[in-house]
Amino acid sequence: MASKTAELRELTDEQLLERAESSKEELFNLRFQLATGQLDDSSSIKKVRHEIARIATVMSQRDIEEARATATDAEAGAPGTEPGTESEQ
């Protein structure tokens, strides 16, 4: 059985955004039910908040990995960054 985070990592960026939007909408509805006294299980709010946090974490990790890859590519293509070469000052 895969963890919830592992399942999220398998999704594409678009699917993550869709899941985040639906979770935020669900959280809104749960809060509305809480305010009107119709919510039976108050722990569901916590579960949805954790789901939103997991999605945000996975998206953030992807952004960081992409930024690192871009920086690495830029450094590899920059002149004078190879070992043994001296830069002019």
N, CA, C and O atoms as a printed pandas DataFrame, in Angstrom:
     atom_number atom_name residue_name chain_id  residue_number  x_coord  y_coord  z_coord
0              1         N          MET        A               1    0.839   -1.173    0.000
1              2        CA          MET        A               1    0.000    0.000    0.000
2              3         C          MET        A               1    0.891    1.245    0.000
3              4         O          MET        A               1    1.719    1.434    0.891
4              5         N          ALA        A               2    0.706    2.068   -0.992
5              6        CA          ALA        A               2    1.514    3.278   -1.132
6              7         C          ALA        A               2    0.998    4.362   -0.190
7              8         O          ALA        A               2   -0.192    4.425    0.121
8              9         N          SER        A               3    1.921    5.211    0.256
9             10        CA          SER        A               3    1.508    6.297    1.141
10            11         C          SER        A               3    0.744    7.353    0.346
11            12         O          SER        A               3    0.777    7.368   -0.884
12            13         N          LYS        A               4    0.072    8.215    1.054
13            14        CA          LYS        A               4   -0.714    9.262    0.407
14            15         C          LYS        A               4    0.188   10.211   -0.371
15            16         O          LYS        A               4   -0.171   10.670   -1.455
16            17         N          THR        A               5    1.355   10.502    0.184
17            18        CA          THR        A               5    2.290   11.399   -0.493
18            19         C          THR        A               5    2.850   10.748   -1.743
19            20         O          THR        A               5    3.019   11.416   -2.763
20            21         N          ALA        A               6    3.139    9.459   -1.682
21            22        CA          ALA        A               6    3.655    8.747   -2.848
22            23         C          ALA        A               6    2.635    8.767   -3.986
23            24         O          ALA        A               6    3.000    8.891   -5.155
24            25         N          GLU        A               7    1.368    8.645   -3.637
25            26        CA          GLU        A               7    0.314    8.705   -4.646
26            27         C          GLU        A               7    0.274   10.084   -5.303
27            28         O          GLU        A               7    0.068   10.198   -6.511
28            29         N          LEU        A               8    0.474   11.126   -4.500
29            30        CA          LEU        A               8    0.458   12.483   -5.044
30            31         C          LEU        A               8    1.655   12.721   -5.974
31            32         O          LEU        A               8    1.534   13.432   -6.972
32            33         N          ARG        A               9    2.798   12.129   -5.649
33            34        CA          ARG        A               9    3.995   12.322   -6.474
34            35         C          ARG        A               9    3.837   11.712   -7.864
35            36         O          ARG        A               9    4.521   12.116   -8.804
36            37         N          GLU        A              10    2.939   10.745   -7.993
37            38        CA          GLU        A              10    2.709   10.098   -9.281
38            39         C          GLU        A              10    1.838   10.946  -10.206
39            40         O          GLU        A              10    1.781   10.689  -11.409
40            41         N          LEU        A              11    1.166   11.945   -9.661
41            42        CA          LEU        A              11    0.257   12.776  -10.454
42            43         C          LEU        A              11    1.029   13.847  -11.221
43            44         O          LEU        A              11    2.136   14.228  -10.840
44            45         N          THR        A              12    0.425   14.321  -12.306
45            46        CA          THR        A              12    1.018   15.416  -13.069
46            47         C          THR        A              12    0.718   16.733  -12.365
47            48         O          THR        A              12   -0.092   16.782  -11.440
48            49         N          ASP        A              13    1.377   17.796  -12.809
49            50        CA          ASP        A              13    1.149   19.114  -12.212
50            51         C          ASP        A              13   -0.306   19.545  -12.350
51            52         O          ASP        A              13   -0.877   20.110  -11.417
52            53         N          GLU        A              14   -0.902   19.285  -13.498
53            54        CA          GLU        A              14   -2.294   19.674  -13.721
54            55         C          GLU        A              14   -3.228   18.915  -12.788
55            56         O          GLU        A              14   -4.178   19.480  -12.247
56            57         N          GLN        A              15   -2.947   17.629  -12.606
57            58        CA          GLN        A              15   -3.780   16.830  -11.715
58            59         C          GLN        A              15   -3.640   17.295  -10.268
59            60         O          GLN        A              15   -4.611   17.296   -9.512
60            61         N          LEU        A              16   -2.424   17.689   -9.890
61            62        CA          LEU        A              16   -2.219   18.213   -8.537
62            63         C          LEU        A              16   -3.009   19.504   -8.324
63            64         O          LEU        A              16   -3.629   19.697   -7.278
64            65         N          LEU        A              17   -2.981   20.384   -9.324
65            66        CA          LEU        A              17   -3.730   21.635   -9.213
66            67         C          LEU        A              17   -5.227   21.370   -9.091
67            68         O          LEU        A              17   -5.916   22.016   -8.301
68            69         N          GLU        A              18   -5.724   20.419   -9.877
69            70        CA          GLU        A              18   -7.137   20.072   -9.805
70            71         C          GLU        A              18   -7.492   19.511   -8.430
71            72         O          GLU        A              18   -8.520   19.858   -7.849
72            73         N          ARG        A              19   -6.629   18.647   -7.928
73            74        CA          ARG        A              19   -6.865   18.049   -6.611
74            75         C          ARG        A              19   -6.828   19.118   -5.522
75            76         O          ARG        A              19   -7.626   19.078   -4.586
76            77         N          ALA        A              20   -5.903   20.074   -5.639
77            78        CA          ALA        A              20   -5.809   21.158   -4.653
78            79         C          ALA        A              20   -7.077   22.004   -4.669
79            80         O          ALA        A              20   -7.617   22.339   -3.615
80            81         N          GLU        A              21   -7.547   22.345   -5.855
81            82        CA          GLU        A              21   -8.766   23.145   -5.963
82            83         C          GLU        A              21   -9.967   22.419   -5.370
83            84         O          GLU        A              21  -10.763   23.022   -4.651
84            85         N          SER        A              22  -10.103   21.127   -5.668
85            86        CA          SER        A              22  -11.246   20.389   -5.134
86            87         C          SER        A              22  -11.144   20.238   -3.621
87            88         O          SER        A              22  -12.159   20.275   -2.927
88            89         N          SER        A              23   -9.929   20.068   -3.104
89            90        CA          SER        A              23   -9.757   19.967   -1.652
90            91         C          SER        A              23  -10.072   21.281   -0.966
91            92         O          SER        A              23  -10.663   21.287    0.113
92            93         N          LYS        A              24   -9.688   22.392   -1.571
93            94        CA          LYS        A              24   -9.998   23.699   -0.989
94            95         C          LYS        A              24  -11.495   23.947   -0.994
95            96         O          LYS        A              24  -12.041   24.523   -0.054
96            97         N          GLU        A              25  -12.149   23.515   -2.047
97            98        CA          GLU        A              25  -13.602   23.666   -2.117
98            99         C          GLU        A              25  -14.272   22.794   -1.060
99           100         O          GLU        A              25  -15.236   23.211   -0.417
100          101         N          GLU        A              26  -13.752   21.578   -0.887
101          102        CA          GLU        A              26  -14.292   20.687    0.130
102          103         C          GLU        A              26  -14.094   21.276    1.534
103          104         O          GLU        A              26  -14.983   21.187    2.381
104          105         N          LEU        A              27  -12.925   21.875    1.769
105          106        CA          LEU        A              27  -12.660   22.501    3.058
106          107         C          LEU        A              27  -13.636   23.643    3.319
107          108         O          LEU        A              27  -14.144   23.796    4.430
108          109         N          PHE        A              28  -13.891   24.437    2.294
109          110        CA          PHE        A              28  -14.864   25.523    2.430
110          111         C          PHE        A              28  -16.234   24.971    2.829
111          112         O          PHE        A              28  -16.882   25.483    3.741
112          113         N          ASN        A              29  -16.656   23.925    2.136
113          114        CA          ASN        A              29  -17.960   23.330    2.430
114          115         C          ASN        A              29  -18.012   22.762    3.850
115          116         O          ASN        A              29  -19.024   22.895    4.538
116          117         N          LEU        A              30  -16.919   22.128    4.285
117          118        CA          LEU        A              30  -16.886   21.579    5.633
118          119         C          LEU        A              30  -16.950   22.685    6.676
119          120         O          LEU        A              30  -17.631   22.546    7.692
120          121         N          ARG        A              31  -16.247   23.776    6.431
121          122        CA          ARG        A              31  -16.296   24.899    7.374
122          123         C          ARG        A              31  -17.692   25.510    7.419
123          124         O          ARG        A              31  -18.169   25.928    8.474
124          125         N          PHE        A              32  -18.329   25.552    6.271
125          126        CA          PHE        A              32  -19.692   26.083    6.219
126          127         C          PHE        A              32  -20.626   25.179    7.025
127          128         O          PHE        A              32  -21.470   25.666    7.777
128          129         N          GLN        A              33  -20.472   23.865    6.865
129          130        CA          GLN        A              33  -21.288   22.922    7.623
130          131         C          GLN        A              33  -21.029   23.045    9.119
131          132         O          GLN        A              33  -21.950   22.931    9.928
132          133         N          LEU        A              34  -19.762   23.280    9.485
133          134        CA          LEU        A              34  -19.424   23.452   10.895
134          135         C          LEU        A              34  -20.117   24.685   11.471
135          136         O          LEU        A              34  -20.642   24.654   12.584
136          137         N          ALA        A              35  -20.110   25.761   10.701
137          138        CA          ALA        A              35  -20.702   27.011   11.167
138          139         C          ALA        A              35  -22.221   26.893   11.314
139          140         O          ALA        A              35  -22.817   27.526   12.186
140          141         N          THR        A              36  -22.838   26.085   10.462
141          142        CA          THR        A              36  -24.292   25.949   10.526
142          143         C          THR        A              36  -24.738   24.790   11.411
143          144         O          THR        A              36  -25.935   24.537   11.554
144          145         N          GLY        A              37  -23.768   24.083   12.009
145          146        CA          GLY        A              37  -24.112   22.985   12.905
146          147         C          GLY        A              37  -24.496   21.709   12.208
147          148         O          GLY        A              37  -25.099   20.837   12.834
148          149         N          GLN        A              38  -24.173   21.555   10.928
149          150        CA          GLN        A              38  -24.544   20.364   10.175
150          151         C          GLN        A              38  -23.404   19.352   10.056
151          152         O          GLN        A              38  -23.606   18.269    9.506
152          153         N          LEU        A              39  -22.214   19.681   10.557
153          154        CA          LEU        A              39  -21.055   18.809   10.409
154          155         C          LEU        A              39  -21.087   17.720   11.478
155          156         O          LEU        A              39  -21.136   18.008   12.674
156          157         N          ASP        A              40  -21.058   16.465   11.028
157          158        CA          ASP        A              40  -21.092   15.337   11.954
158          159         C          ASP        A              40  -19.691   14.966   12.440
159          160         O          ASP        A              40  -19.502   14.654   13.616
160          161         N          ASP        A              41  -18.705   15.000   11.533
161          162        CA          ASP        A              41  -17.348   14.563   11.854
162          163         C          ASP        A              41  -16.387   15.742   11.712
163          164         O          ASP        A              41  -15.946   16.059   10.608
164          165         N          SER        A              42  -16.068   16.382   12.821
165          166        CA          SER        A              42  -15.208   17.559   12.754
166          167         C          SER        A              42  -13.763   17.212   12.398
167          168         O          SER        A              42  -13.006   18.096   11.997
168          169         N          SER        A              43  -13.365   15.949   12.535
169          170        CA          SER        A              43  -12.002   15.558   12.186
170          171         C          SER        A              43  -11.777   15.581   10.671
171          172         O          SER        A              43  -10.634   15.567   10.213
172          173         N          SER        A              44  -12.849   15.615    9.904
173          174        CA          SER        A              44  -12.708   15.660    8.447
174          175         C          SER        A              44  -12.061   16.971    8.001
175          176         O          SER        A              44  -11.394   17.010    6.967
176          177         N          ILE        A              45  -12.250   18.039    8.769
177          178        CA          ILE        A              45  -11.604   19.319    8.445
178          179         C          ILE        A              45  -10.093   19.168    8.525
179          180         O          ILE        A              45   -9.372   19.632    7.641
180          181         N          LYS        A              46   -9.618   18.527    9.570
181          182        CA          LYS        A              46   -8.184   18.311    9.753
182          183         C          LYS        A              46   -7.622   17.438    8.628
183          184         O          LYS        A              46   -6.533   17.698    8.117
184          185         N          LYS        A              47   -8.364   16.414    8.254
185          186        CA          LYS        A              47   -7.904   15.515    7.187
186          187         C          LYS        A              47   -7.750   16.262    5.863
187          188         O          LYS        A              47   -6.770   16.059    5.145
188          189         N          VAL        A              48   -8.700   17.110    5.544
189          190        CA          VAL        A              48   -8.648   17.863    4.293
190          191         C          VAL        A              48   -7.512   18.891    4.330
191          192         O          VAL        A              48   -6.833   19.106    3.326
192          193         N          ARG        A              49   -7.310   19.522    5.486
193          194        CA          ARG        A              49   -6.208   20.477    5.616
194          195         C          ARG        A              49   -4.864   19.777    5.414
195          196         O          ARG        A              49   -3.962   20.334    4.789
196          197         N          HIS        A              50   -4.731   18.575    5.936
197          198        CA          HIS        A              50   -3.489   17.820    5.748
198          199         C          HIS        A              50   -3.299   17.435    4.283
199          200         O          HIS        A              50   -2.179   17.453    3.774
200          201         N          GLU        A              51   -4.378   17.092    3.617
201          202        CA          GLU        A              51   -4.304   16.764    2.188
202          203         C          GLU        A              51   -3.822   17.967    1.382
203          204         O          GLU        A              51   -2.976   17.830    0.499
204          205         N          ILE        A              52   -4.361   19.142    1.688
205          206        CA          ILE        A              52   -3.936   20.369    1.004
206          207         C          ILE        A              52   -2.462   20.636    1.265
207          208         O          ILE        A              52   -1.738   21.046    0.357
208          209         N          ALA        A              53   -2.012   20.410    2.486
209          210        CA          ALA        A              53   -0.600   20.627    2.832
210          211         C          ALA        A              53    0.297   19.640    2.088
211          212         O          ALA        A              53    1.379   20.014    1.633
212          213         N          ARG        A              54   -0.135   18.392    1.960
213          214        CA          ARG        A              54    0.647   17.403    1.212
214          215         C          ARG        A              54    0.797   17.825   -0.254
215          216         O          ARG        A              54    1.882   17.736   -0.830
216          217         N          ILE        A              55   -0.292   18.277   -0.836
217          218        CA          ILE        A              55   -0.263   18.710   -2.236
218          219         C          ILE        A              55    0.684   19.893   -2.394
219          220         O          ILE        A              55    1.493   19.928   -3.322
220          221         N          ALA        A              56    0.584   20.858   -1.490
221          222        CA          ALA        A              56    1.455   22.031   -1.554
222          223         C          ALA        A              56    2.922   21.638   -1.396
223          224         O          ALA        A              56    3.790   22.215   -2.051
224          225         N          THR        A              57    3.202   20.675   -0.544
225          226        CA          THR        A              57    4.575   20.220   -0.339
226          227         C          THR        A              57    5.127   19.575   -1.601
227          228         O          THR        A              57    6.255   19.863   -2.001
228          229         N          VAL        A              58    4.352   18.712   -2.225
229          230        CA          VAL        A              58    4.810   18.047   -3.445
230          231         C          VAL        A              58    5.051   19.077   -4.552
231          232         O          VAL        A              58    6.040   18.991   -5.280
232          233         N          MET        A              59    4.151   20.042   -4.675
233          234        CA          MET        A              59    4.317   21.075   -5.698
234          235         C          MET        A              59    5.562   21.920   -5.411
235          236         O          MET        A              59    6.294   22.278   -6.333
236          237         N          SER        A              60    5.797   22.233   -4.156
237          238        CA          SER        A              60    6.973   23.009   -3.769
238          239         C          SER        A              60    8.257   22.232   -4.052
239          240         O          SER        A              60    9.233   22.797   -4.546
240          241         N          GLN        A              61    8.255   20.949   -3.742
241          242        CA          GLN        A              61    9.423   20.117   -4.008
242          243         C          GLN        A              61    9.727   20.071   -5.500
243          244         O          GLN        A              61   10.890   20.113   -5.902
244          245         N          ARG        A              62    8.694   19.987   -6.313
245          246        CA          ARG        A              62    8.905   19.985   -7.768
246          247         C          ARG        A              62    9.490   21.300   -8.255
247          248         O          ARG        A              62   10.362   21.314   -9.123
248          249         N          ASP        A              63    9.010   22.409   -7.695
249          250        CA          ASP        A              63    9.544   23.721   -8.062
250          251         C          ASP        A              63   11.020   23.829   -7.697
251          252         O          ASP        A              63   11.819   24.352   -8.473
252          253         N          ILE        A              64   11.379   23.333   -6.515
253          254        CA          ILE        A              64   12.770   23.384   -6.074
254          255         C          ILE        A              64   13.649   22.529   -6.974
255          256         O          ILE        A              64   14.733   22.959   -7.371
256          257         N          GLU        A              65   13.194   21.322   -7.300
257          258        CA          GLU        A              65   13.960   20.444   -8.177
258          259         C          GLU        A              65   14.150   21.075   -9.555
259          260         O          GLU        A              65   15.229   20.980  -10.141
260          261         N          GLU        A              66   13.110   21.712  -10.066
261          262        CA          GLU        A              66   13.193   22.365  -11.367
262          263         C          GLU        A              66   14.181   23.532  -11.327
263          264         O          GLU        A              66   14.964   23.719  -12.258
264          265         N          ALA        A              67   14.141   24.307  -10.255
265          266        CA          ALA        A              67   15.062   25.438  -10.120
266          267         C          ALA        A              67   16.505   24.953  -10.025
267          268         O          ALA        A              67   17.404   25.558  -10.609
268          269         N          ARG        A              68   16.726   23.872   -9.295
269          270        CA          ARG        A              68   18.085   23.319   -9.189
270          271         C          ARG        A              68   18.570   22.806  -10.531
271          272         O          ARG        A              68   19.728   23.012  -10.893
272          273         N          ALA        A              69   17.697   22.140  -11.274
273          274        CA          ALA        A              69   18.079   21.622  -12.581
274          275         C          ALA        A              69   18.404   22.760  -13.533
275          276         O          ALA        A              69   19.355   22.667  -14.309
276          277         N          THR        A              70   17.630   23.826  -13.481
277          278        CA          THR        A              70   17.870   24.991  -14.327
278          279         C          THR        A              70   19.190   25.652  -13.961
279          280         O          THR        A              70   19.956   26.044  -14.842
280          281         N          ALA        A              71   19.458   25.776  -12.672
281          282        CA          ALA        A              71   20.712   26.391  -12.225
282          283         C          ALA        A              71   21.907   25.537  -12.617
283          284         O          ALA        A              71   22.948   26.064  -13.010
284          285         N          THR        A              72   21.763   24.233  -12.514
285          286        CA          THR        A              72   22.840   23.325  -12.892
286          287         C          THR        A              72   23.108   23.411  -14.389
287          288         O          THR        A              72   24.261   23.424  -14.818
288          289         N          ASP        A              73   22.038   23.469  -15.183
289          290        CA          ASP        A              73   22.194   23.591  -16.634
290          291         C          ASP        A              73   22.855   24.906  -16.998
291          292         O          ASP        A              73   23.693   24.943  -17.898
292          293         N          ALA        A              74   22.498   25.980  -16.321
293          294        CA          ALA        A              74   23.069   27.291  -16.602
294          295         C          ALA        A              74   24.547   27.320  -16.230
295          296         O          ALA        A              74   25.357   27.908  -16.948
296          297         N          GLU        A              75   24.901   26.692  -15.117
297          298        CA          GLU        A              75   26.300   26.657  -14.702
298          299         C          GLU        A              75   27.122   25.805  -15.643
299          300         O          GLU        A              75   28.276   26.135  -15.917
300          301         N          ALA        A              76   26.565   24.723  -16.141
301          302        CA          ALA        A              76   27.299   23.837  -17.040
302          303         C          ALA        A              76   27.588   24.524  -18.372
303          304         O          ALA        A              76   28.599   24.235  -19.012
304          305         N          GLY        A              77   26.715   25.422  -18.787
305          306        CA          GLY        A              77   26.896   26.102  -20.058
306          307         C          GLY        A              77   27.684   27.393  -19.958
307          308         O          GLY        A              77   28.049   27.967  -20.983
308          309         N          ALA        A              78   27.957   27.867  -18.744
309          310        CA          ALA        A              78   28.670   29.132  -18.561
310          311         C          ALA        A              78   30.164   28.943  -18.806
311          312         O          ALA        A              78   30.739   27.951  -18.359
312          313         N          PRO        A              79   30.796   29.874  -19.506
313          314        CA          PRO        A              79   32.233   29.748  -19.762
314          315         C          PRO        A              79   33.022   29.955  -18.471
315          316         O          PRO        A              79   32.638   30.745  -17.608
316          317         N          GLY        A              80   34.131   29.229  -18.361
317          318        CA          GLY        A              80   35.008   29.390  -17.222
318          319         C          GLY        A              80   34.571   28.672  -15.973
319          320         O          GLY        A              80   35.137   28.882  -14.900
320          321         N          THR        A              81   33.552   27.811  -16.103
321          322        CA          THR        A              81   33.098   27.097  -14.909
322          323         C          THR        A              81   33.623   25.675  -14.878
323          324         O          THR        A              81   33.379   24.951  -13.912
324          325         N          GLU        A              82   34.330   25.263  -15.899
325          326        CA          GLU        A              82   34.892   23.941  -15.906
326          327         C          GLU        A              82   36.087   23.887  -14.984
327          328         O          GLU        A              82   36.808   24.877  -14.852
328          329         N          PRO        A              83   36.316   22.755  -14.342
329          330        CA          PRO        A              83   37.469   22.648  -13.452
330          331         C          PRO        A              83   38.775   22.848  -14.229
331          332         O          PRO        A              83   38.935   22.338  -15.338
332          333         N          GLY        A              84   39.695   23.591  -13.632
333          334        CA          GLY        A              84   40.979   23.818  -14.264
334          335         C          GLY        A              84   41.058   25.057  -15.112
335          336         O          GLY        A              84   42.141   25.409  -15.581
336          337         N          THR        A              85   39.929   25.742  -15.331
337          338        CA          THR        A              85   39.960   26.978  -16.109
338          339         C          THR        A              85   39.960   28.154  -15.169
339          340         O          THR        A              85   39.364   28.104  -14.093
340          341         N          GLU        A              86   40.619   29.200  -15.569
341          342        CA          GLU        A              86   40.659   30.408  -14.737
342          343         C          GLU        A              86   39.764   31.463  -15.362
343          344         O          GLU        A              86   39.714   31.617  -16.583
344          345         N          SER        A              87   39.068   32.177  -14.515
345          346        CA          SER        A              87   38.221   33.255  -15.019
346          347         C          SER        A              87   39.030   34.534  -15.041
347          348         O          SER        A              87   39.915   34.752  -14.213
348          349         N          GLU        A              88   38.699   35.386  -16.026
349          350        CA          GLU        A              88   39.415   36.668  -16.165
350          351         C          GLU        A              88   38.785   37.673  -15.230
351          352         O          GLU        A              88   37.561   37.758  -15.126
352          353         N          GLN        A              89   39.626   38.440  -14.545
353          354        CA          GLN        A              89   39.085   39.448  -13.636
354          355         C          GLN        A              89   39.675   40.789  -13.933
355          356         O          GLN        A              89   39.341   41.771  -13.270
